[in-house]
Amino acid sequence: MFDVAIVGCGPVGALAANLLGRAGLSVVILEKERALHPLPRAVHCDHEILRLFQSAGVIARLLPDLTDTDGNLHVGADMGVIRTMVTVGMARPYGWANDWFFYQPELEAHLRAGFAEMAHVELRAGAEFTGLAQDGDAVRLRYRQDGRAAELTARWAIACDGSRSPMRKALGVALDDLDFEEPWLVVDAEVDGPVHFPEISGLPEGVDLQRLSVMLCDPRRPATIVPGRGRHRRWEFMLLPGETDEAMMAPAVVDALVGAWLGAMPHRILRAATYRFHGLVAARWRVGNVFLAGDAAHQTPPFFGQGMCHGLRDVANLAWKLAAVARDGADAALLDSYQPERDPHVRAVIAAAVAAGRYICEIDPQNAARRDAEMRARAASGVQETATDLVPALAAGVVLTGTPGAGERFIQPRLDDGRLLDDATGGGWRLFVRSPAAAMTAAGVTTVAVTASGDGGALAAWLDARGVDAVLLRPDHYVFGTARGSAGPLLSAWRKALGLPSPVLA
Ligand SMILES: Cc1cc2nc3c(=O)[nH]c(=O)nc-3n(C[C@H](O)[C@H](O)[C@H](O)COP(=O)(O)OP(=O)(O)OC[C@H]3O[C@@H](n4cnc5c(N)ncnc54)[C@H](O)[C@@H]3O)c2cc1C
């Protein structure tokens, strides 16, 4: 019996396989396609995802094919800026730039190469899930491969089988519809030089439009343009009432839409396809020993480029919990925290994307002019934001709520010796203490003395800002909790949260 069976080897299933494999669990992945999906859908991810790639040991493979950029800009009907989420000149507390672009087939190939090196992780390509049964201790999956029916058994299964998720359907899980659905045309191209932007007023100081995701909230045709990695460029154009998918995908229409940005610049259209952008969240993320993750559990309009990021956060959340139960003796009840932690998180970011979608997709000129005035008034009132602010702290689950900083994403300073914090401390549970005298040690937790960490004072400043002397960090880099004085009570709360049977304190 495998520890974990993953159904679907898109980006979410592939990261899950890496994280679980690195934790030493035996993993099998069923993927119905023989070859990687050759076209990009996601193009953007954020600093937290880079940190997860770092945790999964795949960052060195990925970095040469990633490009960091400077954030988002929303432009109104009069071609003036109405919202900026720009990171130029800002601190990078998490160790990575906030915004990164990639080419999805490359990203997925690198993720697969990562787990291919692990003997206890097996990809069965061309294996299509057809059904399941479970009895409380194990999940039995049925699938077809090479025209033959087959079965396998795993202690847990994760449905990473995408938006149409046959597993979700087999489990009878309904989707909550967040009441947003708009048709957009997505065009990918390779372009041999900079694109031409219209004259945009009110640009923030020092920004380079070629390094930004620009949302043109133009009621005549809302559109997005984002820089990809290398020569890749992505455009998204909203379909207007009466326009059909077929007509909009016609090469002449695509050429005209994209040509307005390119003039004589040589380019090659890679693909043009229409999508329905919508907001959906599964009512249940777990049925017995089967968990839903990625697009199987939720879908978001892509206005902040977070759909895949949500899925990668899902499996980062789940992987350390499955490993704690399978390997470290944690109580299986720990797994009950998956949906309470992830569901509100995902809904908050989808709500922000839906709210942005409602004003972006405005096609009435008068409403658009009113929107622009309101958004400029909001910006003038001093609201400053980056896309980082969209992702909330964890409010429930395996966090010591009530302690300062609990549930926040923890910083990742670069150390004096050039390493990033996680590379120096290793993954897993980490206890940072101001004074070694205040520390207690516990099996399964790495203790780090902040005074000796050589981080230019970033960790001490984090503790100072929250008035605490110790912080306990989860394997997914969220703060479990903090303490003043001795870290003993923090470790006791940690053991209780994980349901660890016999505390081993030194
Ligand atoms: C136009 C567009 C732009 C986007 N931009 C972004 C962005 O910039 N940033 C971002 O974070 N997200 C973005 N997204 C969302 C992102 O593409 C998805 O969230 C992400 O690809 C979902 O990954 P997944 O692994 O959950 O599912 P998928 O990538 O859909 O993978 C599911 C896998 O399951 C397999 N499968 C299905 N059924 C079976 C079966 N019966 N048996 C075995 N295998 C099966 C499929 O073959 C597939 O390989 C965008 C989406 C779109 C449409």
The ligand as a MOL file (V3000), in Angstrom:
LIG
                    3D

  0  0  0     0  0            999 V3000
M  V30 BEGIN CTAB
M  V30 COUNTS 53 58 0 0 0
M  V30 BEGIN ATOM
M  V30 1 C -6.1000 31.8410 -18.7930 0
M  V30 2 C -5.6170 31.4030 -17.4490 0
M  V30 3 C -4.6200 32.1110 -16.8250 0
M  V30 4 C -4.1600 31.7090 -15.5850 0
M  V30 5 N -3.1480 32.4030 -14.9970 0
M  V30 6 C -2.7040 32.0150 -13.8080 0
M  V30 7 C -1.5750 32.6700 -13.2160 0
M  V30 8 O -0.9810 33.5630 -13.8130 0
M  V30 9 N -1.1610 32.2520 -11.9900 0
M  V30 10 C -1.7710 31.2340 -11.3350 0
M  V30 11 O -1.3560 30.9230 -10.2030 0
M  V30 12 N -2.7980 30.5600 -11.8930 0
M  V30 13 C -3.2650 30.9270 -13.1000 0
M  V30 14 N -4.2570 30.2110 -13.6980 0
M  V30 15 C -4.8140 29.0320 -13.0170 0
M  V30 16 C -3.9280 27.8130 -13.2160 0
M  V30 17 O -3.6820 27.5580 -14.5660 0
M  V30 18 C -4.5780 26.6060 -12.5680 0
M  V30 19 O -5.0170 26.9550 -11.2770 0
M  V30 20 C -3.6050 25.4440 -12.4490 0
M  V30 21 O -3.1360 25.0160 -13.6990 0
M  V30 22 C -4.3110 24.2680 -11.7520 0
M  V30 23 O -3.3940 23.2540 -11.5380 0
M  V30 24 P -3.9020 21.8130 -11.0930 0
M  V30 25 O -2.6560 21.0070 -10.9840 0
M  V30 26 O -4.8170 21.9350 -9.9270 0
M  V30 27 O -4.8240 21.3300 -12.2960 0
M  V30 28 P -4.4270 21.0370 -13.8180 0
M  V30 29 O -3.2610 21.8580 -14.2250 0
M  V30 30 O -5.6840 21.1830 -14.5910 0
M  V30 31 O -3.9450 19.5330 -13.7960 0
M  V30 32 C -4.8820 18.4920 -13.6080 0
M  V30 33 C -4.2530 17.2080 -14.1200 0
M  V30 34 O -5.1300 16.1300 -13.8170 0
M  V30 35 C -5.1450 15.2510 -14.9310 0
M  V30 36 N -6.3840 14.4770 -14.8890 0
M  V30 37 C -7.6470 14.9080 -15.0990 0
M  V30 38 N -8.5030 13.8950 -14.9970 0
M  V30 39 C -7.7820 12.7880 -14.7070 0
M  V30 40 C -8.1050 11.4220 -14.4890 0
M  V30 41 N -9.3680 10.9580 -14.5700 0
M  V30 42 N -7.1190 10.5610 -14.1910 0
M  V30 43 C -5.8280 10.9870 -14.1240 0
M  V30 44 N -5.4650 12.2540 -14.3520 0
M  V30 45 C -6.4310 13.1540 -14.6290 0
M  V30 46 C -5.0460 16.1910 -16.1280 0
M  V30 47 O -4.5960 15.5020 -17.2910 0
M  V30 48 C -4.0480 17.2140 -15.6280 0
M  V30 49 O -2.7230 16.8700 -15.9340 0
M  V30 50 C -4.7230 30.5930 -14.9570 0
M  V30 51 C -5.7380 29.8710 -15.5940 0
M  V30 52 C -6.1640 30.2600 -16.8350 0
M  V30 53 C -7.2170 29.4530 -17.5060 0
M  V30 END ATOM
M  V30 BEGIN BOND
M  V30 1 1 1 2
M  V30 2 1 2 3
M  V30 3 2 2 52
M  V30 4 2 3 4
M  V30 5 1 4 5
M  V30 6 1 4 50
M  V30 7 2 5 6
M  V30 8 1 6 7
M  V30 9 1 6 13
M  V30 10 2 7 8
M  V30 11 1 7 9
M  V30 12 1 9 10
M  V30 13 2 10 11
M  V30 14 1 10 12
M  V30 15 2 12 13
M  V30 16 1 13 14
M  V30 17 1 14 15
M  V30 18 1 14 50
M  V30 19 1 15 16
M  V30 20 1 16 17
M  V30 21 1 16 18
M  V30 22 1 18 19
M  V30 23 1 18 20
M  V30 24 1 20 21
M  V30 25 1 20 22
M  V30 26 1 22 23
M  V30 27 1 23 24
M  V30 28 2 24 25
M  V30 29 1 24 26
M  V30 30 1 24 27
M  V30 31 1 27 28
M  V30 32 2 28 29
M  V30 33 1 28 30
M  V30 34 1 28 31
M  V30 35 1 31 32
M  V30 36 1 32 33
M  V30 37 1 33 34
M  V30 38 1 33 48
M  V30 39 1 34 35
M  V30 40 1 35 36
M  V30 41 1 35 46
M  V30 42 1 36 37
M  V30 43 1 36 45
M  V30 44 2 37 38
M  V30 45 1 38 39
M  V30 46 1 39 40
M  V30 47 2 39 45
M  V30 48 1 40 41
M  V30 49 2 40 42
M  V30 50 1 42 43
M  V30 51 2 43 44
M  V30 52 1 44 45
M  V30 53 1 46 47
M  V30 54 1 46 48
M  V30 55 1 48 49
M  V30 56 2 50 51
M  V30 57 1 51 52
M  V30 58 1 52 53
M  V30 END BOND
M  V30 END CTAB
M  END
